[in-house]
């Protein structure tokens, strides 16, 4: 049986002000399980960071309770919370004068005496944490000399050094390039499964979250959260319902969001190679042309012998690459439109 390490009961989150409460989530009943990698998704302003801060004890909730290992968060001291929950926020941390080892060692402070002196065991845990994120050779490097991806790994190592059952990260892939975003998500997935920690992240990386997480918490427009495996949330259309916009569509086959293009023209298309057909359709859609099977259409694209053969009215062309094909079609259709 998988242990529940964090649970919310009738939790409402938001902010209090003299003008009244601003509620971002209400009556939330959530469970975070040991060894699971969970992604928190939602549109901008839906309350992802607020939820992260509320269940971490950094922000008071409006109603309801959060339980860590069946103990109310309200009954835990600051040190007890730090031993149970590791939090990595998007806030910039001052790094001047700090080495990688120094930063990761801060994760041991909830476990040290009042002087903060590290024992041999603490040092071993810091070294182990660096190894887990593939940064063991960076211990003596100054933090400000690292790349953004390397720095994020160090912050994850610091969270691991706390030896808590729960690790919570707010936008851990923000400001990273694609390769680093993928590597960080793979790392977090691996740590959750191999170190048996519950890892919760808030993220805008919808595609990566769907590929790597065990479960998604999807913040909806009615201030509730839909919970489920990524694949279930695709099949029941929950992803589309939350993120659907006039300019964006969700492809239930690929599990990816795609830009909607206004279609102004159709052309007959023949191609017996699936990959070529796919990317030809995508290239033409960007200029408002849908490729269909309609032999009566006088505008045609036929792919054979590694060449695109094009007919637009009386104009003919042969092209060996999509860039040239798209440019030809665009120009000729514009001429056709102007002549009407």
C-alpha positions in Angstrom: 0.0 0.0 0.0 1.3 3.4 -0.9 1.6 5.8 2.0 -0.2 9.1 2.0 2.3 11.7 3.2 0.3 14.8 2.6 -3.5 15.3 2.6 -5.7 18.4 2.4 -9.3 18.4 3.8 -11.8 21.0 2.7 -8.9 23.4 2.0 -9.6 26.9 0.6 -6.7 29.0 -0.6 -6.2 32.6 -1.5 -5.5 36.0 0.1 -7.1 38.0 2.8 -7.5 41.8 2.5 -9.5 44.6 4.0 -11.9 44.3 1.0 -12.5 40.6 1.6 -11.0 37.3 0.8 -9.8 36.5 -2.7 -10.5 32.8 -3.1 -8.3 30.9 -5.7 -9.3 27.4 -4.7 -12.0 26.0 -2.4 -13.0 22.8 -0.8 -9.8 21.0 -2.0 -9.4 17.4 -0.9 -6.0 16.2 -2.2 -3.6 13.4 -1.4 0.1 13.2 -2.1 1.6 9.7 -2.0 5.1 8.6 -1.2 7.2 7.7 -4.3 4.9 9.6 -6.6 5.8 12.4 -9.0 2.9 14.9 -9.3 2.4 17.9 -11.5 0.3 20.9 -10.6 -1.1 22.5 -13.8 -3.4 25.5 -14.4 -3.7 28.7 -16.4 -1.8 31.8 -15.3 -3.5 33.3 -12.2 -5.3 30.1 -11.3 -3.4 29.8 -7.9 -0.7 27.3 -8.4 2.0 29.2 -6.4 -0.6 30.0 -3.8 -1.5 26.3 -3.3 2.3 25.4 -3.2 2.8 28.0 -0.4 -0.3 27.1 1.4 0.4 23.3 1.7 4.0 24.1 2.6 3.0 26.3 5.5 4.4 29.5 4.0 1.0 31.0 3.5 -2.1 30.7 5.8 -5.0 29.0 4.1 -8.5 30.6 4.2 -10.2 27.4 5.5 -9.6 23.7 5.9 -6.5 21.9 7.0 -3.3 20.4 5.7 -2.0 17.1 7.2 1.6 15.9 7.0 1.9 12.2 8.0 -1.5 12.6 9.6 -0.4 15.6 11.7 -2.0 18.9 11.2 0.4 21.5 9.7 -0.9 24.0 12.2 0.5 21.9 15.1 4.0 21.6 13.6 6.9 23.9 14.6 9.0 25.5 11.9 11.8 23.0 12.4 9.3 20.1 12.3 7.9 21.4 9.0 11.4 21.7 7.6 12.1 18.0 8.5 9.0 16.9 6.7 8.8 19.2 3.7 11.5 20.5 1.4 10.5 23.5 -0.7 12.2 25.0 -3.7 10.7 28.3 -4.8 11.3 30.4 -7.9 12.7 33.3 -5.7 16.3 34.2 -6.6 18.7 33.1 -3.8 21.7 35.3 -3.1 24.7 33.2 -4.1 27.7 35.5 -3.9 30.4 34.0 -1.7 28.6 30.6 -1.5 30.0 27.4 -2.8 27.9 24.5 -4.1 28.7 22.5 -0.9 27.7 25.5 1.3 24.3 25.8 -0.4 23.4 22.1 -0.2 24.6 22.0 3.4 21.8 24.5 4.3 19.4 21.6 3.7 20.9 19.9 6.9 20.1 22.9 9.2 16.8 21.4 10.5 18.8 18.5 11.7 21.8 20.2 13.2 22.3 21.7 16.7 21.8 25.4 17.4 25.3 26.2 16.2 24.6 24.6 12.8 27.7 22.5 13.0 27.8 19.7 10.4 28.6 16.2 11.6 30.3 13.6 9.5 26.9 12.1 8.8 25.6 15.5 7.6 28.6 15.9 5.3 28.0 12.4 3.9 24.3 13.3 3.2 25.4 16.5 1.4 27.8 14.5 -0.8 25.2 11.9 -1.4 22.6 14.6 -2.4 25.1 16.1 -4.9 25.7 12.7 -6.4 22.0 12.0 -6.8 21.7 15.1 -9.0 25.0 14.4 -10.9 26.8 17.3 -9.3 29.3 15.6 -7.1 32.2 17.1 -9.0 30.9 20.7 -8.4 31.1 20.8 -4.6 33.9 23.4 -4.5 32.6 25.5 -7.4 31.2 29.0 -6.5 27.4 29.0 -7.0 27.4 32.2 -9.1 29.6 30.5 -11.7 27.1 27.9 -12.6 24.6 27.8 -15.4 20.9 28.0 -14.7 20.5 24.3 -15.2 23.4 23.5 -12.9 22.1 25.9 -10.2 18.6 24.3 -10.3 20.2 20.9 -9.7 22.0 22.3 -6.7 18.7 23.6 -5.3 17.2 20.2 -5.8 20.2 18.7 -4.0 19.6 21.1 -1.1 16.0 19.9 -0.9 17.2 16.2 -0.9 19.7 16.9 1.9 16.8 17.8 4.2 15.8 14.1 4.0 12.1 14.9 4.0 9.3 12.7 2.8 8.0 15.5 0.6 9.7 17.8 -1.9 7.7 20.7 -3.4 9.1 22.8 -6.3 7.5 25.9 -7.7 8.3 26.1 -11.5 11.5 24.2 -11.3 12.1 24.5 -15.1 11.5 28.2 -15.4 14.2 30.1 -17.3 15.8 26.9 -18.6 16.4 25.9 -22.2 14.6 22.8 -23.6 17.4 20.3 -22.9 17.7 21.4 -19.3 13.9 21.4 -18.9 13.8 17.8 -20.1 16.7 16.7 -17.9 15.3 18.3 -14.7 11.9 16.6 -15.3 13.6 13.2 -15.9 15.7 13.8 -12.7 12.7 14.6 -10.6 10.8 11.5 -11.9 13.8 9.3 -11.1 14.2 10.7 -7.6 10.5 10.2 -6.8 10.6 6.6 -7.9 14.1 5.6 -6.7 14.3 7.6 -3.4 10.6 7.0 -2.6 9.9 10.7 -2.0 6.7 12.4 -2.8 7.6 15.2 -5.3 5.1 17.9 -6.3 5.9 20.5 -8.9 3.9 23.4 -10.2 4.7 23.9 -13.9 3.6 25.5 -17.2 5.4 22.6 -19.0 2.2 20.8 -20.1 3.8 18.5 -22.6 6.7 17.5 -20.3 4.4 17.1 -17.3 2.1 14.7 -19.3 5.1 12.6 -20.3 6.8 12.4 -16.9 4.4 12.7 -14.0 2.4 9.9 -12.4 -0.5 12.1 -11.5 -1.7 15.6 -12.4 -3.5 18.1 -10.2 -5.4 20.3 -12.7 -6.7 23.6 -11.4 -10.1 24.3 -13.0 -12.0 27.5 -13.8 -14.5 26.8 -10.9 -11.7 26.9 -8.3 -11.6 23.1 -7.9 -8.8 20.7 -8.8 -9.3 17.7 -11.0 -6.9 14.8 -10.1 -5.9 11.9 -12.3 -3.3 10.2 -14.4 -2.2 12.4 -17.3 -3.7 9.9 -19.8 -7.1 9.8 -18.0 -7.2 13.6 -18.1 -6.6 13.5 -21.8 -9.3 10.8 -22.4 -11.9 12.6 -20.3 -11.2 15.9 -22.0 -10.3 17.6 -18.7 -7.1 19.1 -20.3 -9.0 20.5 -23.2 -11.7 22.0 -20.9 -9.1 23.9 -18.8 -6.7 25.1 -21.5 -9.0 25.4 -24.5 -8.7 28.9 -26.1 -9.6 30.3 -29.5 -6.0 30.2 -30.7 -5.1 26.8 -29.2 -6.4 23.3 -29.6 -5.5 20.0 -27.8 -4.6 17.0 -29.9 -5.9 13.9 -28.1 -3.9 11.6 -30.3 -0.5 13.2 -29.7 -1.3 14.6 -26.2 0.1 18.0 -27.3 -1.3 21.5 -27.6 -1.2 23.0 -31.1 -1.8 26.4 -32.5 -5.1 26.9 -34.5 -4.6 28.3 -38.0 -7.4 30.0 -40.0 -7.9 27.9 -43.1 -8.7 29.9 -46.2 -7.9 27.3 -49.0 -8.0 23.6 -49.7 -5.8 21.6 -52.0 -5.9 18.0 -53.1 -3.0 16.1 -51.7 -1.5 12.7 -52.4 1.4 11.1 -50.5 2.0 7.5 -49.4 4.6 8.3 -46.8 3.1 9.1 -43.4 5.9 11.3 -42.1 6.2 13.3 -45.2 2.4 13.7 -45.3 2.3 14.9 -41.7 4.9 17.6 -42.0 3.6 18.8 -45.4 0.2 19.3 -43.8 1.7 21.2 -40.9 3.8 23.4 -43.2 0.7 24.3 -45.4 -1.6 24.9 -42.4 0.6 27.7 -41.3 -0.3 29.7 -44.4 -4.0 28.8 -44.2 -4.0 25.8 -46.6 -5.7 22.5 -45.7 -4.6 19.5 -47.6 -7.5 17.1 -48.4 -8.4 14.2 -50.6 -10.4 15.8 -53.4 -9.4 14.9 -56.9 -11.9 17.4 -58.3 -9.9 20.2 -56.8 -7.8 21.9 -59.5 -5.2 22.9 -56.9 -3.0 19.9 -56.2 0.1 18.7 -54.4 1.4 15.2 -55.2 4.5 13.8 -53.5 6.4 11.1 -55.4 10.0 10.2 -56.0 11.2 12.6 -53.3 9.7 15.6 -55.0 6.5 17.7 -54.4 4.6 18.3 -57.7 2.3 21.3 -57.4 -0.5 22.6 -59.7 -2.4 25.8 -58.9 -4.6 26.6 -61.8 -2.3 26.8 -64.9 0.9 27.2 -62.7 3.1 24.1 -62.2 6.1 23.6 -59.9 8.4 20.9 -58.6 10.2 21.2 -55.3 12.7 19.2 -53.3 12.0 21.0 -49.9 9.0 22.3 -48.0 10.3 25.9 -47.7 10.3 26.3 -51.5 6.9 24.5 -51.8 5.3 26.7 -49.2 6.6 29.9 -50.7 5.3 28.9 -54.2 1.9 28.0 -52.9 1.7 31.2 -50.9 2.6 33.5 -53.8 0.3 31.8 -56.3 -2.7 31.7 -54.0 -2.2 35.4 -53.2 -2.1 36.1 -57.0 -5.2 34.0 -57.4 -7.0 35.9 -54.6 -6.1 39.3 -56.1 -7.3 38.4 -59.5 -10.8 37.6 -58.3 
